[in-house]
Amino acid sequence: MKTIIFLFFITLFNVLQQDNIPAEVYSIAKKGNKVFLESHDDNAVVHVKNALESWGYWNVVDNSKQADFILKFYLRFEGAGVCIVNATFVNPKTNNVIYSTREVTSVKEAKGFDFNTKRSAMRQIVEQVFKPNFK
């Protein structure tokens, strides 16, 4: 009985972590598709590019004309160096925003803590938003 309850809560937790992403996003952001990364912060692009290439789900390209979709990242800082980030999926043909992700913060706990809060936030958006929703 304890096992069943445990499995129920794990399943519920996984469902709650999934974001309500429109079908149009899934059609342009399939595994192996090409993504162009943009941000007002060049270092953020470097950090998220490293995280995405490590994951290996999408192929990062250097030209938006080659991309199947564009990910634009928006960062802001609060308090004692906490970095908060979200991303928008943009259709490169129309330049229309299709979907904006929820905001994710840099890691604050000892496990996984990174003094570079920008790098931490970019890793977290990959770990908490992209990986659970794109499998």
Secondary structure, 3 states (H helix, E strand, C coil): CHHHHHHHHHHHHHHHHCCCCCHHHHHHCCCCCEEEEEECCHHHHHHHHHHHHHHCCCEEECCHHHCCEEEEEEEEEECCCEEEEEEEEECCCCCCEEEECCCEECCCCCCCCCCCHHHHHHHHHHHHHHHHHCC
